[in-house]
Amino acid sequence: MNLGRDTLLELTALLAVLAFALLSVKTFFREGIPPGWDHPPHLVCSYLTSEFFLPQLTVLGWDPYNNFGWVFNQFYNPGAYLLVAVIRYASFKLLDVVSSYKLALIVTYVLPAIGAFYLAKAMGGGLPAAALAALFSVVVTPYESEWLDAGLKQLYYIGMWPERLGIGFALLALAAEWSALSGRGWERLRMATISAFLCATAILSHLMTGIALLMTETLVAVVFAVRRFAAQEGGLRAGIANELPGLAWDAATFAVAVGGALGLLAFWVVPLSQANWTYHNLPTITWYVG
């Protein structure tokens, strides 16, 4: 009974934060595409993913005149464009690409709040801590930078939203990894598998965010190993002997979470490594920011 009540309180708190966040997205639905210099190329990539790549069951493609020669959907943000395409197909194409794109922006804006909420819960925080973590993920302050902070201003005014999408998935992946390392038996495997899927999604959404996530997941695994030794008495050798089975389970959990993510991404990472240096840009094209 208490478990059901606690779950209801958690959902109520999270939904309250999300409702607060949704008060800020009315501007998204102004006529036309959002302002910001990154939105047009993102829209083009989303359109081509929806119309050509996804129906062909691929996210790969290349056009020498796209994004100064960057490989289409291969260099950076295929996960973001897949999100737009999935939203469009979920509506049975009743939504056009621009409307689907705007809904993807909303998902991207609120996703870090969901990730922060469950990460705080996984780390042992109470409901107030989780709710505050979620709230701080969507609050816009006067000091927020359009260029340096992956918040609402950067998402809307600059159009660099795949970073925030990757952060949202990364927080969820960390929450799943923390729960896996804290769990036992099949619960470990289940949560590690979920973490692998979310980690792959984060990397697919934004490569640099994904790299930071892999480093953080490694740090989390180290923290759990250190915690095992900190609770032991009798010296390092005795601690290793006593905790060796637990360390082996932790290592296996980490391997499933990270190795599984990299395995899921092989279809994208392998062609990326083969083509990136050749097709990253055209030598005759350059650009300046004034």
C-alpha positions as CSV (number, residue, x, y, z in Angstrom):
1,M,0.0,0.0,0.0
2,N,2.8,2.4,0.9
3,L,4.7,1.4,-2.3
4,G,1.7,2.4,-4.4
5,R,1.3,5.7,-2.5
6,D,5.0,6.5,-2.9
7,T,4.8,5.8,-6.6
8,L,1.8,8.0,-6.9
9,L,3.5,10.8,-5.0
10,E,6.6,10.5,-7.3
11,L,4.5,10.6,-10.4
12,T,2.6,13.6,-9.1
13,A,5.7,15.5,-8.3
14,L,7.3,14.7,-11.7
15,L,4.2,15.6,-13.6
16,A,4.0,18.9,-11.7
17,V,7.5,19.8,-12.8
18,L,6.8,18.8,-16.4
19,A,3.6,20.9,-16.4
20,F,5.6,23.9,-15.2
21,A,8.1,23.3,-18.0
22,L,5.4,23.1,-20.6
23,L,4.4,26.7,-19.7
24,S,7.5,27.8,-21.6
25,V,7.0,26.1,-25.0
26,K,4.1,28.1,-26.4
27,T,6.6,30.1,-28.5
28,F,7.7,27.0,-30.3
29,F,4.4,26.9,-32.1
30,R,4.6,30.3,-33.8
31,E,4.0,30.0,-37.5
32,G,7.1,28.9,-39.5
33,I,10.3,27.3,-38.3
34,P,12.0,28.4,-35.0
35,P,14.6,31.1,-35.2
36,G,18.3,30.2,-34.8
37,W,20.9,29.3,-37.3
38,D,21.1,25.6,-36.5
39,H,17.4,24.9,-37.0
40,P,17.3,24.9,-40.8
41,P,20.0,22.2,-41.3
42,H,18.4,20.2,-38.5
43,L,15.1,20.4,-40.3
44,V,16.6,19.3,-43.6
45,C,18.3,16.3,-41.9
46,S,15.0,15.5,-40.1
47,Y,13.1,15.7,-43.4
48,L,15.5,13.4,-45.3
49,T,15.6,11.0,-42.4
50,S,11.8,10.8,-42.4
51,E,11.3,10.6,-46.1
52,F,14.3,8.5,-47.2
53,F,16.5,7.1,-44.6
54,L,14.0,5.6,-42.1
55,P,11.9,3.9,-44.8
56,Q,15.0,2.3,-46.1
57,L,15.9,1.2,-42.6
58,T,19.1,3.2,-42.5
59,V,20.3,6.5,-41.0
60,L,23.3,6.8,-43.2
61,G,23.6,9.0,-46.3
62,W,25.9,11.6,-47.8
63,D,25.6,14.8,-49.8
64,P,28.7,16.9,-50.5
65,Y,26.7,20.1,-50.3
66,N,25.0,19.3,-46.9
67,N,26.4,21.0,-43.8
68,F,29.6,22.0,-45.6
69,G,30.2,18.5,-46.6
70,W,29.5,16.7,-43.4
71,V,28.3,13.1,-43.8
72,F,24.5,13.2,-43.6
73,N,23.3,11.7,-40.3
74,Q,26.7,10.1,-39.8
75,F,28.9,12.6,-38.1
76,Y,26.8,13.9,-35.3
77,N,23.1,13.8,-34.6
78,P,21.2,10.9,-36.2
79,G,19.3,10.2,-33.0
80,A,17.8,13.6,-33.0
81,Y,16.6,13.3,-36.5
82,L,15.3,9.8,-35.9
83,L,13.2,11.3,-33.0
84,V,11.6,13.7,-35.4
85,A,10.9,10.9,-37.9
86,V,9.5,8.6,-35.3
87,I,7.1,11.4,-34.1
88,R,6.0,12.0,-37.6
89,Y,5.4,8.3,-38.3
90,A,3.6,7.9,-34.9
91,S,1.1,10.4,-36.2
92,F,0.7,8.4,-39.4
93,K,2.1,11.4,-41.2
94,L,-0.8,13.6,-40.1
95,L,1.9,15.9,-38.8
96,D,4.3,17.6,-41.2
97,V,8.0,17.7,-40.6
98,V,8.0,21.1,-39.0
99,S,5.3,20.2,-36.5
100,S,7.0,16.9,-35.7
101,Y,10.3,18.9,-35.3
102,K,8.6,21.3,-32.8
103,L,7.3,18.3,-30.8
104,A,10.8,16.9,-30.7
105,L,12.0,20.2,-29.3
106,I,9.5,19.8,-26.4
107,V,10.6,16.2,-25.7
108,T,14.2,17.5,-25.7
109,Y,13.4,20.3,-23.3
110,V,11.7,18.1,-20.7
111,L,13.7,14.9,-21.0
112,P,16.6,16.1,-18.7
113,A,14.1,16.8,-16.0
114,I,12.9,13.2,-16.2
115,G,16.5,12.0,-16.2
116,A,17.5,14.1,-13.3
117,F,14.5,13.0,-11.3
118,Y,15.2,9.3,-11.6
119,L,19.0,9.7,-11.2
120,A,18.4,11.5,-7.9
121,K,16.1,8.7,-6.8
122,A,18.6,6.0,-7.9
123,M,21.4,7.7,-5.9
124,G,19.3,7.5,-2.8
125,G,17.8,10.9,-2.7
126,G,14.3,11.5,-1.4
127,L,11.3,12.9,-3.3
128,P,12.1,16.6,-2.5
129,A,15.7,16.1,-3.8
130,A,14.4,14.4,-7.0
131,A,11.8,17.1,-7.6
132,L,14.3,19.9,-7.1
133,A,16.8,18.2,-9.5
134,A,14.1,17.9,-12.1
135,L,12.9,21.5,-11.6
136,F,16.5,22.9,-11.9
137,S,16.8,21.1,-15.2
138,V,14.0,23.2,-16.8
139,V,14.2,26.5,-15.0
140,V,15.5,29.4,-17.1
141,T,17.6,32.0,-15.3
142,P,18.6,35.5,-16.5
143,Y,22.2,34.4,-16.5
144,E,21.7,31.4,-18.8
145,S,23.9,31.5,-21.8
146,E,22.5,30.8,-25.3
147,W,26.0,29.5,-26.3
148,L,27.4,27.8,-23.2
149,D,24.4,26.3,-21.4
150,A,22.4,23.5,-22.9
151,G,19.1,25.0,-21.7
152,L,16.0,26.4,-23.3
153,K,17.7,29.5,-24.7
154,Q,20.3,27.4,-26.6
155,L,17.6,25.0,-27.7
156,Y,15.4,27.7,-29.1
157,Y,17.5,30.7,-30.1
158,I,20.6,28.9,-31.4
159,G,19.1,25.5,-32.3
160,M,21.8,23.4,-30.8
161,W,19.2,21.0,-29.3
162,P,20.7,17.5,-29.9
163,E,23.2,18.2,-27.1
164,R,20.3,18.6,-24.6
165,L,18.6,15.5,-26.0
166,G,21.7,13.5,-25.4
167,I,22.0,14.9,-21.9
168,G,18.5,13.7,-21.1
169,F,19.2,10.2,-22.3
170,A,22.6,10.3,-20.5
171,L,21.0,11.1,-17.2
172,L,18.5,8.2,-17.6
173,A,21.4,5.9,-18.6
174,L,23.3,6.9,-15.4
175,A,20.2,6.3,-13.3
176,A,19.8,2.8,-14.9
177,E,23.5,2.0,-14.3
178,W,23.4,3.2,-10.7
179,S,20.3,1.0,-10.1
180,A,22.0,-2.0,-11.8
181,L,25.1,-1.7,-9.6
182,S,22.9,-1.3,-6.6
183,G,20.7,-4.3,-7.5
184,R,21.0,-8.0,-7.3
185,G,20.5,-11.0,-9.6
186,W,18.3,-10.5,-12.7
187,E,17.6,-6.9,-11.6
188,R,21.2,-6.1,-12.4
189,L,21.0,-7.6,-15.8
190,R,17.7,-5.9,-16.6
191,M,18.8,-2.4,-15.5
192,A,22.2,-2.8,-17.2
193,T,20.5,-3.7,-20.4
194,I,18.2,-0.6,-20.1
195,S,21.3,1.4,-19.4
196,A,23.0,0.1,-22.6
197,F,20.0,1.0,-24.7
198,L,19.8,4.5,-23.2
199,C,23.6,5.0,-23.5
200,A,23.4,4.1,-27.2
201,T,20.6,6.5,-27.7
202,A,22.6,9.3,-26.0
203,I,25.6,8.7,-28.2
204,L,23.4,8.6,-31.3
205,S,21.8,11.8,-30.3
206,H,25.0,13.7,-29.7
207,L,28.5,12.2,-30.0
208,M,30.3,14.4,-27.5
209,T,27.6,14.0,-24.9
210,G,27.9,10.3,-25.4
211,I,31.6,10.3,-24.9
212,A,31.1,12.3,-21.7
213,L,28.5,9.7,-20.6
214,L,30.9,6.8,-21.1
215,M,33.5,8.6,-19.0
216,T,30.9,9.2,-16.3
217,E,29.7,5.6,-16.3
218,T,33.3,4.5,-15.8
219,L,33.5,6.9,-12.9
220,V,30.3,5.5,-11.4
221,A,31.7,2.0,-11.6
222,V,34.9,3.1,-9.8
223,V,32.8,4.8,-7.1
224,F,31.0,1.5,-6.4
225,A,34.3,-0.4,-6.3
226,V,35.8,2.2,-3.8
227,R,32.6,2.0,-1.7
228,R,33.1,-1.8,-1.4
229,F,36.6,-1.4,0.0
230,A,35.7,1.5,2.2
231,A,33.4,-0.8,4.2
232,Q,36.0,-3.5,4.7
233,E,38.4,-4.0,7.6
234,G,41.7,-5.9,7.7
235,G,43.7,-4.3,4.9
236,L,43.6,-4.1,1.2
237,R,44.4,-7.8,0.5
238,A,41.6,-9.0,2.8
239,G,39.2,-6.5,1.3
240,I,40.0,-7.7,-2.3
241,A,39.5,-11.3,-1.2
242,N,36.2,-10.6,0.5
243,E,34.8,-8.4,-2.2
244,L,36.1,-10.3,-5.3
245,P,32.7,-11.8,-6.1
246,G,31.0,-8.5,-5.8
247,L,33.6,-6.8,-7.9
248,A,33.2,-9.4,-10.6
249,W,29.4,-8.8,-10.6
250,D,30.0,-5.0,-10.8
251,A,32.5,-5.5,-13.7
252,A,30.0,-7.7,-15.6
253,T,27.2,-5.1,-15.0
254,F,29.5,-2.4,-16.3
255,A,30.5,-4.5,-19.3
256,V,26.8,-5.1,-20.2
257,A,26.0,-1.4,-19.9
258,V,28.9,0.0,-21.9
259,G,29.7,-3.0,-24.2
260,G,26.0,-3.4,-25.0
261,A,25.8,0.3,-26.0
262,L,28.8,0.1,-28.2
263,G,27.4,-3.1,-29.8
264,L,24.1,-1.5,-30.6
265,L,26.0,1.4,-32.2
266,A,28.2,-0.7,-34.4
267,F,26.0,-0.1,-37.5
268,W,26.8,3.6,-37.1
269,V,30.2,3.8,-35.5
270,V,32.0,1.6,-38.0
271,P,30.9,3.6,-41.1
272,L,31.6,6.8,-39.2
273,S,35.2,5.8,-38.5
274,Q,35.7,4.8,-42.1
275,A,34.2,7.9,-43.8
276,N,34.6,10.7,-41.3
277,W,38.1,11.8,-42.3
278,T,37.4,11.6,-46.0
279,Y,34.0,13.3,-46.1
280,H,33.9,15.5,-43.0
281,N,34.2,18.7,-45.1
282,L,35.1,20.1,-48.5
283,P,38.4,21.8,-48.6
284,T,37.1,24.7,-50.7
285,I,34.3,25.7,-48.2
286,T,34.9,27.7,-45.1
287,W,32.8,29.8,-42.8
288,Y,33.2,32.6,-40.3
289,V,31.3,33.7,-37.2
290,G,31.2,37.5,-36.9
